[in-house]
Amino acid sequence: MKKILSAILAFILVAALAACGAVDNGTGTVTDSPANTESDVAEPAVDQDITAQEATGTFVMTSEDGSFSDSGNVYIITSAGTYTASGLLDGQIIVDAGETDEVVIELSGATINYGNDSPIMVKCAGSVDISAKRGTENVINDTRSTKKTDDEDQGEGAISAKCDLKIKGNGTLIVNATYNNGIHTTDDLKIQNLTLKVTAYNNALKGKDSVTVTIGTVALISTNGDGVKTENTDVSKNGVTRGDITLTGGSVVTVYAAGDGFQAAHNFEMTAGEEGAAPTVTVYTGSYSGYTASDAATTSYKGVKVQNELNIKDGTITLQTYDDGLHADYGTPFDDGTKGTGTINISGGTVNMSVYAPQNKTAGGRMGPGGRGGWGGQQTVAGADAIHADNVLNISGGTISIDSAYEGLEANVINVSGGKTVVAANDDGVNATKGSSTPAVNVTGGYLDVTVSPNGDTDGIDSNGTYKQTGGVVITRGPNNQNMAAIDADSSVSISGGTLIVLGYGRVSTSGSVKTYSLSLHSAGNHTVNIGGTEYTFTNANAYGSTTCYSDVTVSS
């Protein structure tokens, strides 16, 4: 690990990515931004597009095929069936049915306020669907005081269930939870079709076994915890390890979390749905969310954190985080006897990210943009990476734009076989670290463009083992010094195929049909290079010491 540069990069994410990190698929044009600048960070406005009018009329519950009782302001559902609720209830709905009963609660212009327990509490059922009916606006307010101690008699969320829970419909549902979680189940949680906004003190969504979001518009706000969280890692009756978070279909999900945006006990996956639509996800964590956790000195505020495998296959995810953007742990023991693989796979879609790159983690003071209320900012972390896999990082497709980070790509083994990846970092742009395997950077295809400062203790690409390239196009920048370089490996840097352009120092071994070209691409400004008949245009924010190009095709500038 290298010393962190003194400068801090912070900016407005979407505008910076659009202007400074774009990849033109048609022309091969890549534009880079400087990795070491300072600017003010605008606090993101919490999603105001999702609103609902609270009901004021008399509360009514009806059912044609089920049974329920009411006592004062508490309604108890006791059998399978479909139940329709409308109007204002200052009370509670309880589901206490048979263990295999399927219960559907249709919210048709309902507001439920309760301060003694969960406004909707599922004690027993086979499964429960809560549906916001088309064209209706519905609100659930859990007004209990913030949870201080565990209490098994209290529901953990504004909507709390001890069975599979599905939240769906073509209407609008707003959930406000001051006690603990917003929507909580001990089993599987599915969000489907509806417009949903959840504001919670702790986790906005928690399905202990799994969380799946399919289609719909979802805004999740955690003022002191994680946006979405799973917990269990035992094996289901189908032989599948629990603990996954899945985003699929045309869902639009925005997360504002004082802690992690997504925390998966097992896997996280973004993928297209059956009709080809793919999710769009935006994540703000730490002070970028507008919230600061009460234990900010020690908490984690990563964009997506998994204990096993993180897969991005399709869709768009944009992250502005105070900790690692994407992170996978290695070696976590699971209830099924296996251990976490620490793997990140990016095979498609678009990943845009800026990660706060602090100078160090302070012992007591607070750094960075002010949290909500502007009282001094978020405790920061040292070494926040854009993409960090404890074990293996595989990039085989998609477009990745990393506009700021302490280190851009970090893993024990980094394999690049496809896609377009643009990295700007304060320390190493790409870093293969020590781990369970010999550290290695392997490039067999794709496009990789790396920017770090030409000064200081930085490396564009740094492997604590080997760098091997057999294909693809790599442009790497860094100091013109054998101790701090554009490309460096403890063992060897070798290329037998593809194209490697080094702006700065790099000791490279060639083989096969690879030739060495002396070009002039290292000055600041715009440059165009012709690689085997394809033109690539890029911008250097700084001037570098020299240009050396290695390629198995003809290269000219």
DODO-174831 format. One record per residue (C-alpha): residue in three letters; x, y, z. Coordinates in steps of 0.02 Angstrom, whole numbers, plus 32768, in hexadecimal, padded with zeros to 4 digits. Each point is the difference from the previous one (the first is absolute). Layout:
BEGIN
(rec "ALA" (X Y Z)) ...
//
This chain:
BEGIN
(rec "MET" (8000 8000 8000)) (rec "LYS" (8043 80AA 7FD3)) (rec "LYS" (7FF4 80A3 805E)) (rec "ILE" (7F64 8062 7FDB)) (rec "LEU" (8014 80A0 7F9D)) (rec "SER" (7FD4 809A 8062)) (rec "ALA" (7F7A 803E 7F8A)) (rec "ILE" (7F4A 7FCC 8010)) (rec "LEU" (7F89 7FED 7F70)) (rec "ALA" (7F49 8025 801E)) (rec "PHE" (7F7E 803C 7F84)) (rec "ILE" (7F4F 7FF4 7FC2)) (rec "LEU" (7FFA 7F4D 7FC0)) (rec "VAL" (7F8C 7FFB 7F6D)) (rec "ALA" (803E 809E 7FAD)) (rec "ALA" (80B6 7FCF 8016)) (rec "LEU" (7FE7 7F52 7FBB)) (rec "ALA" (7FA2 8041 7F6A)) (rec "ALA" (8085 8082 7FD9)) (rec "CYS" (809F 7FA8 8034)) (rec "GLY" (7FEC 7F44 7FFB)) (rec "ALA" (7FA1 7FD9 7F62)) (rec "VAL" (8028 7F73 7F8A)) (rec "ASP" (7FC5 800E 7F4D)) (rec "ASN" (7FDB 7F4F 7FC6)) (rec "GLY" (7FFE 8034 7F4C)) (rec "THR" (80A6 805A 7FF1)) (rec "GLY" (8066 7FBD 8091)) (rec "THR" (8008 80AF 804B)) (rec "VAL" (802D 800A 80B7)) (rec "THR" (8009 80A1 8065)) (rec "ASP" (8056 8001 80A9)) (rec "SER" (7FF4 807A 808F)) (rec "PRO" (808A 8030 8079)) (rec "ALA" (8008 7F8A 8094)) (rec "ASN" (8038 8082 807D)) (rec "THR" (7F94 809B 800A)) (rec "GLU" (7F91 804C 8084)) (rec "SER" (7F4F 8043 7FF3)) (rec "ASP" (7F68 8014 806D)) (rec "VAL" (7F87 7F6F 8008)) (rec "ALA" (7F48 802A 7FF3)) (rec "GLU" (7F96 7F9E 807A)) (rec "PRO" (7F85 7F97 7F9B)) (rec "ALA" (7F4B 802C 8015)) (rec "VAL" (7F9F 7F6F 8048)) (rec "ASP" (7F85 7FBF 7F81)) (rec "GLN" (7F69 8072 8000)) (rec "ASP" (7FAC 7FB4 7F68)) (rec "ILE" (7FA5 7F7C 8065)) (rec "THR" (7F77 804B 8069)) (rec "ALA" (7F57 7FC7 8042)) (rec "GLN" (7F69 8054 804A)) (rec "GLU" (7FD3 7FB7 80A8)) (rec "ALA" (7F4F 7FBD 8011)) (rec "THR" (7F84 8059 8070)) (rec "GLY" (7F60 7F9A 7FED)) (rec "THR" (7FBD 7F76 806F)) (rec "PHE" (8067 7F60 7FFA)) (rec "VAL" (7FAB 7F6B 7FAF)) (rec "MET" (803D 7F4D 7FE9)) (rec "THR" (7F9F 7F83 7F97)) (rec "SER" (801A 7F4F 7FBF)) (rec "GLU" (7F95 7F8B 7F96)) (rec "ASP" (8064 7F62 8022)) (rec "GLY" (805C 801B 80A3)) (rec "SER" (7FDB 801B 80B7)) (rec "PHE" (8038 8086 8079)) (rec "SER" (7FCE 8052 80A1)) (rec "ASP" (8012 80B0 8041)) (rec "SER" (800F 803E 80B0)) (rec "GLY" (8008 80BB 800E)) (rec "ASN" (808C 8035 7F8F)) (rec "VAL" (8051 7F53 7FE6)) (rec "TYR" (7FCC 7F92 7F6D)) (rec "ILE" (8034 7F48 8006)) (rec "ILE" (8000 7F97 7F60)) (rec "THR" (7FEC 7F48 802B)) (rec "SER" (7FF4 7FA1 7F5A)) (rec "ALA" (8038 7FFE 7F4C)) (rec "GLY" (7FA9 807A 7F8C)) (rec "THR" (8003 80AD 7FB4)) (rec "TYR" (7FE0 8095 8071)) (rec "THR" (7FE3 80B4 7FC7)) (rec "ALA" (802A 8092 8072)) (rec "SER" (7FDA 80B8 7FE7)) (rec "GLY" (7FF5 809D 8069)) (rec "LEU" (805D 8039 809B)) (rec "LEU" (802E 7F84 8088)) (rec "ASP" (8055 803B 809E)) (rec "GLY" (8022 7F4C 802E)) (rec "GLN" (8044 7F5A 7FC1)) (rec "ILE" (7FE1 7F73 7F86)) (rec "ILE" (8039 7F55 803E)) (rec "VAL" (800B 7F63 7F95)) (rec "ASP" (7FF1 7F64 806E)) (rec "ALA" (7FC9 7F7A 7F85)) (rec "GLY" (8030 7F4C 7FDB)) (rec "GLU" (80B3 7FD1 7FDA)) (rec "THR" (7FD5 7FDC 7F49)) (rec "ASP" (7F7E 8089 7FE6)) (rec "GLU" (801B 807D 7F73)) (rec "VAL" (7FC6 80AD 8032)) (rec "VAL" (7FEC 8098 7F8E)) (rec "ILE" (7FE7 80AE 804B)) (rec "GLU" (7FC7 807F 7F7F)) (rec "LEU" (8022 80B4 8034)) (rec "SER" (7F84 806F 7FA6)) (rec "GLY" (8020 80AE 8041)) (rec "ALA" (8031 7FD1 80B1)) (rec "THR" (8067 8055 8087)) (rec "ILE" (8033 7F9C 8099)) (rec "ASN" (8051 8054 8096)) (rec "TYR" (8039 7FA0 8099)) (rec "GLY" (8077 8022 808F)) (rec "ASN" (7FF5 7F62 806A)) (rec "ASP" (803F 7F7D 7F84)) (rec "SER" (8010 7FE3 7F44)) (rec "PRO" (7F6C 8050 7FA5)) (rec "ILE" (7FF7 7F60 7F97)) (rec "MET" (803A 7F66 805E)) (rec "VAL" (8002 7F50 7FB6)) (rec "LYS" (800D 7F81 808C)) (rec "CYS" (7FD4 7F65 7F9D)) (rec "ALA" (7FD6 7FD8 7F4A)) (rec "GLY" (8045 7F9D 7F6E)) (rec "SER" (801D 80A0 7F9D)) (rec "VAL" (7FBD 80B2 7FFF)) (rec "ASP" (7FEC 8077 7F6C)) (rec "ILE" (7FE3 80B8 8025)) (rec "SER" (7FBE 8057 7F65)) (rec "ALA" (7FF0 80BB 7FE1)) (rec "LYS" (7F6C 8006 7F88)) (rec "ARG" (800F 805C 7F5D)) (rec "GLY" (7FE6 80BB 800F)) (rec "THR" (7FFE 8001 80BE)) (rec "GLU" (8074 8054 807C)) (rec "ASN" (802A 7FA5 80A0)) (rec "VAL" (8067 802B 809A)) (rec "ILE" (8041 7F95 8091)) (rec "ASN" (8045 8062 8095)) (rec "ASP" (805D 7FA4 808B)) (rec "THR" (800B 8086 8087)) (rec "ARG" (8057 7F9D 808A)) (rec "SER" (8099 8049 8053)) (rec "THR" (80A8 7FC6 7FBC)) (rec "LYS" (802C 7F4D 8032)) (rec "LYS" (8078 7FF8 8093)) (rec "THR" (7FFA 7F49 8032)) (rec "ASP" (7FC4 7F5D 7FB2)) (rec "ASP" (7F4A 7FD7 8023)) (rec "GLU" (7FBB 7F5F 7FB5)) (rec "ASP" (7F4F 803F 801B)) (rec "GLN" (801D 8094 7F8C)) (rec "GLY" (8000 7FF9 7F42)) (rec "GLU" (80A6 8035 7FB2)) (rec "GLY" (7FB5 806E 7F78)) (rec "ALA" (7F6C 806C 7FD4)) (rec "ILE" (7FCD 7F68 7F99)) (rec "SER" (8042 7F66 805A)) (rec "ALA" (7FE7 7F4B 7FCE)) (rec "LYS" (8035 7F50 8033)) (rec "CYS" (7FE2 7FB5 7F53)) (rec "ASP" (8020 8024 7F49)) (rec "LEU" (7FC7 80B2 7FDD)) (rec "LYS" (7FDA 8054 7F59)) (rec "ILE" (7FDF 80BB 7FEE)) (rec "LYS" (7FAF 8022 7F58)) (rec "GLY" (7F7B 805D 7F9E)) (rec "ASN" (7FEE 808E 7F85)) (rec "GLY" (7FDE 8084 8085)) (rec "THR" (806F 8062 8076)) (rec "LEU" (803A 7FCB 80AD)) (rec "ILE" (8063 806A 807A)) (rec "VAL" (8048 7FB1 809D)) (rec "ASN" (8048 8067 8090)) (rec "ALA" (8056 7FA6 808F)) (rec "THR" (8050 8056 8095)) (rec "TYR" (8013 7F62 8069)) (rec "ASN" (8075 7F8F 7F9B)) (rec "ASN" (7FE8 7FBB 7F4F)) (rec "GLY" (7F87 8039 7F7C)) (rec "ILE" (7FC7 7F5A 7FB4)) (rec "HIS" (803E 7F65 8059)) (rec "THR" (7FE8 7F45 7FEC)) (rec "THR" (8058 7F6A 8047)) (rec "ASP" (7FEE 7FA8 7F57)) (rec "ASP" (7FFF 803B 7F4A)) (rec "LEU" (7FD1 80B3 7FD3)) (rec "LYS" (7FC8 802E 7F50)) (rec "ILE" (7FD8 80AD 7FBD)) (rec "GLN" (7FA0 7FFD 7F5D)) (rec "ASN" (7FB3 8083 7F8B)) (rec "LEU" (7FCB 8086 807B)) (rec "THR" (803F 80AF 8028)) (rec "LEU" (804F 7FF2 80AD)) (rec "LYS" (8058 8077 8075)) (rec "VAL" (8045 7FC1 80A6)) (rec "THR" (8051 806D 8085)) (rec "ALA" (8046 7FA1 8095)) (rec "TYR" (8071 801D 8094)) (rec "ASN" (805D 7F5D 7FDE)) (rec "ASN" (7FEE 7F97 7F62)) (rec "ALA" (7F81 803B 7F80)) (rec "LEU" (7FE7 7F4E 7FC0)) (rec "LYS" (8033 7F62 805C)) (rec "GLY" (7FD7 7F51 7FC7)) (rec "LYS" (8067 7F8B 8069)) (rec "ASP" (7FFE 7F77 7F7B)) (rec "SER" (8000 806D 7F63)) (rec "VAL" (7FC8 80A4 7FB1)) (rec "THR" (7FC7 800B 7F4B)) (rec "VAL" (7FC9 809F 7FA7)) (rec "THR" (7FA8 7FE9 7F58)) (rec "ILE" (7FBD 8094 7F9C)) (rec "GLY" (7FBA 809C 8054)) (rec "THR" (8046 80A2 8046)) (rec "VAL" (804E 7FEF 80AC)) (rec "ALA" (8051 8083 8071)) (rec "LEU" (8053 7FBC 809D)) (rec "ILE" (803E 8071 808C)) (rec "SER" (805E 7FC3 8099)) (rec "THR" (802A 808A 807A)) (rec "ASN" (8071 7F94 806E)) (rec "GLY" (8019 7F56 7FAB)) (rec "ASP" (8002 7FA6 7F59)) (rec "GLY" (7F8E 8015 7F6D)) (rec "VAL" (7FE2 7F46 7FDC)) (rec "LYS" (803D 7F6F 806A)) (rec "THR" (7FFA 7F42 8009)) (rec "GLU" (803E 7F95 8090)) (rec "ASN" (7FE9 7F43 7FF2)) (rec "THR" (8079 7F8C 7FA4)) (rec "ASP" (7FB5 7F55 801F)) (rec "VAL" (7FC2 7F92 7F71)) (rec "SER" (7F4D 8008 7FC3)) (rec "LYS" (7F97 7F65 7FDB)) (rec "ASN" (8036 8016 7F4A)) (rec "GLY" (80B6 7FF2 802E)) (rec "VAL" (8026 80B9 7FE7)) (rec "THR" (8065 8065 807D)) (rec "ARG" (7F96 808D 8046)) (rec "GLY" (8035 80B5 8013)) (rec "ASP" (7FF6 8042 7F4E)) (rec "ILE" (7FCB 80AD 7FC2)) (rec "THR" (7FC0 8003 7F4D)) (rec "LEU" (7FD1 8097 7F96)) (rec "THR" (7FAE 7FD3 7F5C)) (rec "GLY" (7F8A 803F 7F7A)) (rec "GLY" (7FDE 80B7 7FE2)) (rec "SER" (800B 8033 80B6)) (rec "VAL" (803D 80AF 802D)) (rec "VAL" (804E 7FFB 80AD)) (rec "THR" (804C 8094 805D)) (rec "VAL" (8054 7FE4 80A8)) (rec "TYR" (8035 8082 8080)) (rec "ALA" (8056 7FA6 8090)) (rec "ALA" (8063 803C 8096)) (rec "GLY" (8052 7F53 7FF9)) (rec "ASP" (800F 7F88 7F6D)) (rec "GLY" (7F8E 8012 7F6B)) (rec "PHE" (7FEC 7F44 7FEA)) (rec "GLN" (8044 7F7F 807B)) (rec "ALA" (7FEA 7F4D 7FC5)) (rec "ALA" (8027 7F6F 8074)) (rec "HIS" (8022 7F98 7F64)) (rec "ASN" (7FF1 8040 7F4B)) (rec "PHE" (7FCA 809F 7FA9)) (rec "GLU" (7FC6 7FFD 7F4B)) (rec "MET" (7FC2 807E 7F80)) (rec "THR" (7FB4 7FB4 7F64)) (rec "ALA" (7F80 801F 7F78)) (rec "GLY" (7F50 7FBD 8014)) (rec "GLU" (7FA3 7F87 7F92)) (rec "GLU" (7FCC 808A 7F86)) (rec "GLY" (80B0 8046 7FF4)) (rec "ALA" (7FE7 8099 806F)) (rec "ALA" (8090 801F 8079)) (rec "PRO" (800A 805A 80A8)) (rec "THR" (803E 80B1 801C)) (rec "VAL" (804E 8017 80AB)) (rec "THR" (8048 8099 8058)) (rec "VAL" (8055 7FF4 80A9)) (rec "TYR" (803A 8087 8078)) (rec "THR" (8054 7FCC 80A3)) (rec "GLY" (804A 8058 8096)) (rec "SER" (7FF4 80BC 7FFD)) (rec "TYR" (7FDE 7FFA 7F45)) (rec "SER" (7F56 7FBB 8030)) (rec "GLY" (7FDA 8097 806A)) (rec "TYR" (8005 7F95 809E)) (rec "THR" (8087 7FD3 807D)) (rec "ALA" (7FF6 7F62 8069)) (rec "SER" (8009 8010 80BD)) (rec "ASP" (8097 7F8A 7FFF)) (rec "ALA" (8051 8055 7F6B)) (rec "ALA" (80AF 7FE5 8044)) (rec "THR" (7FF3 7F44 7FE9)) (rec "THR" (7F70 7FDB 7F8A)) (rec "SER" (8010 7FC6 7F4B)) (rec "TYR" (7FBA 806C 7F75)) (rec "LYS" (8023 7F9E 7F62)) (rec "GLY" (7F93 8008 7F66)) (rec "VAL" (7FE7 7F44 7FED)) (rec "LYS" (804F 7F87 807B)) (rec "VAL" (7FF3 7F43 7FF3)) (rec "GLN" (8045 7F6D 8061)) (rec "ASN" (8011 7F90 7F67)) (rec "GLU" (7FE7 8037 7F4B)) (rec "LEU" (7FCB 80A2 7FAD)) (rec "ASN" (7FBD 7FF3 7F4E)) (rec "ILE" (7FD3 808F 7F8C)) (rec "LYS" (7FBB 7FB9 7F5E)) (rec "ASP" (7F92 808D 7FBF)) (rec "GLY" (7FB6 80A8 802E)) (rec "THR" (8050 80A0 8041)) (rec "ILE" (8042 801F 80AE)) (rec "THR" (8042 80AA 8038)) (rec "LEU" (8056 800C 80A8)) (rec "GLN" (803F 8092 8068)) (rec "THR" (8046 7FB2 809C)) (rec "TYR" (806B 8026 8098)) (rec "ASP" (8047 7F50 8001)) (rec "ASP" (8020 7F7D 7F79)) (rec "GLY" (7F85 800D 7F70)) (rec "LEU" (7FF5 7F44 7FDF)) (rec "HIS" (8049 7F89 8081)) (rec "ALA" (8008 7F42 8015)) (rec "ASP" (8043 7FA9 809C)) (rec "TYR" (8063 7F5E 7FFA)) (rec "GLY" (7FF9 7F71 807C)) (rec "THR" (7F61 802D 805E)) (rec "PRO" (7FBC 7F5C 804B)) (rec "PHE" (7F4C 7FDB 7FCF)) (rec "ASP" (7F7C 7F9A 8059)) (rec "ASP" (8008 7F7C 7F77)) (rec "GLY" (80B7 7FDC 8024)) (rec "THR" (8048 805D 7F6A)) (rec "LYS" (8066 80A1 8002)) (rec "GLY" (7FF4 80A2 7F9F)) (rec "THR" (805C 8004 7F5A)) (rec "GLY" (8023 80BC 8000)) (rec "THR" (7FDA 800D 7F45)) (rec "ILE" (7FBE 8090 7F96)) (rec "ASN" (7FC5 7FDE 7F4D)) (rec "ILE" (7FD3 808E 7F8A)) (rec "SER" (7FC5 7FB9 7F5A)) (rec "GLY" (7F8B 8088 7FC0)) (rec "GLY" (7FA3 809F 802A)) (rec "THR" (8047 80A7 8035)) (rec "VAL" (8059 8029 80A2)) (rec "ASN" (801E 80B8 802C)) (rec "MET" (8053 802B 80A4)) (rec "SER" (805B 807E 8068)) (rec "VAL" (804A 7FCA 80A5)) (rec "TYR" (803C 807D 807F)) (rec "ALA" (80BE 7FF5 800B)) (rec "PRO" (8032 8045 80AB)) (rec "GLN" (80B0 801C 803B)) (rec "ASN" (7FE8 7F8D 8096)) (rec "LYS" (7F83 7FC5 807F)) (rec "THR" (8007 807C 808F)) (rec "ALA" (7FFE 7FC9 80B4)) (rec "GLY" (7F7C 807A 8038)) (rec "GLY" (7FE0 8092 7F8C)) (rec "ARG" (7F80 7FFE 7F74)) (rec "MET" (802D 8021 7F4D)) (rec "GLY" (7FA5 8019 7F5E)) (rec "PRO" (7F5E 8054 7FCB)) (rec "GLY" (7F86 8025 808D)) (rec "GLY" (7F77 7F84 8028)) (rec "ARG" (7F4A 802F 800C)) (rec "GLY" (7FFB 809B 806B)) (rec "GLY" (80B3 802C 7FCE)) (rec "TRP" (8049 7FD4 80A9)) (rec "GLY" (80AB 7FCB 7FC5)) (rec "GLY" (7FFF 7F6F 7F89)) (rec "GLN" (801B 7F45 7FFF)) (rec "GLN" (808F 7FA1 8051)) (rec "THR" (8062 7FC6 7F69)) (rec "VAL" (805C 7F60 7FD6)) (rec "ALA" (80B0 7FE1 7FC1)) (rec "GLY" (801B 7FA3 7F5E)) (rec "ALA" (7F51 8009 7FB6)) (rec "ASP" (8004 7FA4 7F5A)) (rec "ALA" (7F87 8010 7F70)) (rec "ILE" (7FF8 7F44 7FE4)) (rec "HIS" (804D 7F8C 8082)) (rec "ALA" (7FFA 7F42 7FFC)) (rec "ASP" (805E 7FA6 808A)) (rec "ASN" (801F 7F72 7F85)) (rec "VAL" (7FD9 800F 7F45)) (rec "LEU" (7FBF 808E 7F93)) (rec "ASN" (7FC4 7FCD 7F53)) (rec "ILE" (7FD4 8085 7F7E)) (rec "SER" (7FBF 7FAF 7F61)) (rec "GLY" (7F87 8085 7FC0)) (rec "GLY" (7FA2 809F 8024)) (rec "THR" (803B 80B3 8016)) (rec "ILE" (8055 8036 80A1)) (rec "SER" (8025 80B8 8027)) (rec "ILE" (805F 8021 80A1)) (rec "ASP" (8011 80BA 8017)) (rec "SER" (8053 8000 80AB)) (rec "ALA" (8040 7F83 807F)) (rec "TYR" (8095 7FDF 806E)) (rec "GLU" (8021 7F66 7F95)) (rec "GLY" (7F97 7FD8 7F67)) (rec "LEU" (8001 7F42 7FEA)) (rec "GLU" (8045 7F95 808D)) (rec "ALA" (7FFF 7F43 8014)) (rec "ASN" (8075 7F6E 801B)) (rec "VAL" (7FE9 7FD0 7F49)) (rec "ILE" (7FBB 8078 7F7C)) (rec "ASN" (7FC7 7FB8 7F5A)) (rec "VAL" (7FCE 8076 7F73)) (rec "SER" (7FBB 7FA8 7F66)) (rec "GLY" (7F82 807D 7FBB)) (rec "GLY" (7F9F 80A0 801D)) (rec "LYS" (803B 80B4 800B)) (rec "THR" (804B 8037 80A5)) (rec "VAL" (803C 80B1 8027)) (rec "VAL" (8053 801F 80A8)) (rec "ALA" (8039 809F 8058)) (rec "ALA" (804D 7FE4 80AD)) (rec "ASN" (8066 8059 8084)) (rec "ASP" (8074 7F6E 8023)) (rec "ASP" (800B 7F63 7F94)) (rec "GLY" (7F88 7FF7 7F6F)) (rec "VAL" (8006 7F42 7FFA)) (rec "ASN" (8049 7F9B 808F)) (rec "ALA" (8016 7F44 800F)) (rec "THR" (801B 7FE1 80B9)) (rec "LYS" (803C 7F6D 8065)) (rec "GLY" (7F7D 7F7E 8028)) (rec "SER" (7FD8 7F48 7FF1)) (rec "SER" (8050 7FF8 7F52)) (rec "THR" (8099 804C 7FB0)) (rec "PRO" (7FD1 80B5 7FD7)) (rec "ALA" (7FE1 8018 7F47)) (rec "VAL" (7FB8 8078 7F80)) (rec "ASN" (7FCD 7FA0 7F63)) (rec "VAL" (7FC3 805D 7F66)) (rec "THR" (7FBE 7F98 7F70)) (rec "GLY" (7F87 807D 7FB0)) (rec "GLY" (7F99 809C 801B)) (rec "TYR" (8037 80B4 8019)) (rec "LEU" (8052 8040 80A0)) (rec "ASP" (8031 80B7 8017)) (rec "VAL" (8055 8034 80A3)) (rec "THR" (802A 80AD 8044)) (rec "VAL" (8065 8028 809C)) (rec "SER" (806C 8095 802A)) (rec "PRO" (80AA 800E 7FA9)) (rec "ASN" (8048 8032 80A9)) (rec "GLY" (8007 7FAC 80AA)) (rec "ASP" (7FFD 7F4D 803B)) (rec "THR" (7F82 7FBC 7F82)) (rec "ASP" (7FF8 7F78 7F7C)) (rec "GLY" (7F8B 7FF8 7F6E)) (rec "ILE" (7FFF 7F42 8004)) (rec "ASP" (8053 7FA9 8093)) (rec "SER" (8009 7F44 8017)) (rec "ASN" (804E 7FB0 8097)) (rec "GLY" (801C 7F6A 7F8F)) (rec "THR" (7FF2 8001 7F41)) (rec "TYR" (7FB3 8063 7F72)) (rec "LYS" (7FDA 7F9C 7F64)) (rec "GLN" (7FAC 8041 7F62)) (rec "THR" (7FCE 7F97 7F6A)) (rec "GLY" (7F7B 8071 7FB5)) (rec "GLY" (7F9A 809E 8016)) (rec "VAL" (8035 80B6 8008)) (rec "VAL" (804C 804B 809F)) (rec "ILE" (8033 80B5 801C)) (rec "THR" (8053 801F 80A6)) (rec "ARG" (804C 809F 8049)) (rec "GLY" (8071 8022 8093)) (rec "PRO" (80A6 8048 803D)) (rec "ASN" (809A 7FEC 7F94)) (rec "ASN" (805E 7FA6 808A)) (rec "GLN" (802A 7F49 801B)) (rec "ASN" (7FC2 800B 80B4)) (rec "MET" (7F5B 8055 7FD1)) (rec "ALA" (7FCB 7FD4 7F51)) (rec "ALA" (7F79 7FFB 7F7E)) (rec "ILE" (800C 7F42 800C)) (rec "ASP" (805B 7F99 8080)) (rec "ALA" (8004 7F4B 803C)) (rec "ASP" (8065 7FAB 8088)) (rec "SER" (801E 7F6E 7F8B)) (rec "SER" (7FEF 8031 7F48)) (rec "VAL" (7F9E 8068 7F83)) (rec "SER" (7FED 7F9D 7F5F)) (rec "ILE" (7F9B 8017 7F61)) (rec "SER" (7FEE 7F81 7F74)) (rec "GLY" (7F65 8048 7FAD)) (rec "GLY" (7F8F 8099 7FFD)) (rec "THR" (803A 80B3 8019)) (rec "LEU" (804F 804F 809A)) (rec "ILE" (8021 80BD 8002)) (rec "VAL" (806C 803A 8092)) (rec "LEU" (8002 80BB 8028)) (rec "GLY" (808C 800A 807E)) (rec "TYR" (8075 7F78 803D)) (rec "GLY" (7FE5 7F47 7FE6)) (rec "ARG" (8077 7F6E 7FED)) (rec "VAL" (7FA9 7F8C 7F85)) (rec "SER" (8031 7F57 7FB8)) (rec "THR" (7FBD 7FD8 7F52)) (rec "SER" (7FEC 7F5E 7FA1)) (rec "GLY" (7FAC 7FB8 7F66)) (rec "SER" (7FD7 807F 7F79)) (rec "VAL" (7FFD 8095 8076)) (rec "LYS" (8067 8096 7FC6)) (rec "THR" (8035 809C 805C)) (rec "TYR" (7FCE 80AC 7FC0)) (rec "SER" (803F 80AA 8039)) (rec "LEU" (7F71 807A 7FF7)) (rec "SER" (7FDB 80AC 8046)) (rec "LEU" (7F5F 7FF2 8063)) (rec "HIS" (803B 8035 80AC)) (rec "SER" (7FE2 80BC 7FFD)) (rec "ALA" (7F65 804B 8050)) (rec "GLY" (7F6D 8014 7F8B)) (rec "ASN" (7FA4 7F9C 7F7C)) (rec "HIS" (8051 7F71 7FA2)) (rec "THR" (7FCC 7F88 7F77)) (rec "VAL" (8055 7F5A 7FE2)) (rec "ASN" (7FE0 7F84 7F73)) (rec "ILE" (8008 7F4C 803C)) (rec "GLY" (7FF2 7F81 7F76)) (rec "GLY" (7F8F 8072 7F9A)) (rec "THR" (7F90 8038 8090)) (rec "GLU" (8013 80B0 8046)) (rec "TYR" (7FFA 8020 80BA)) (rec "THR" (7FF7 80B2 8043)) (rec "PHE" (8026 802B 80B5)) (rec "THR" (8030 8096 806B)) (rec "ASN" (8090 800C 807A)) (rec "ALA" (7FD9 8077 808F)) (rec "ASN" (80BB 8007 8026)) (rec "ALA" (80A5 7FEC 7FA5)) (rec "TYR" (8060 7F5E 8017)) (rec "GLY" (80B7 7FD6 7FE8)) (rec "SER" (7FFF 7F9A 7F5F)) (rec "THR" (7F99 7F8E 7F91)) (rec "THR" (8029 7F4C 7FD8)) (rec "CYS" (7F87 7F91 7FA1)) (rec "TYR" (8003 7F43 7FF2)) (rec "SER" (7F8C 7FAC 7F83)) (rec "ASP" (7FE6 7F6B 7F8F)) (rec "VAL" (7FB3 8074 7F7C)) (rec "THR" (803C 80A1 7FB0)) (rec "VAL" (7FED 809A 806E)) (rec "SER" (8014 80B5 7FCB)) (rec "SER" (7FD2 80AC 8040)) 
//
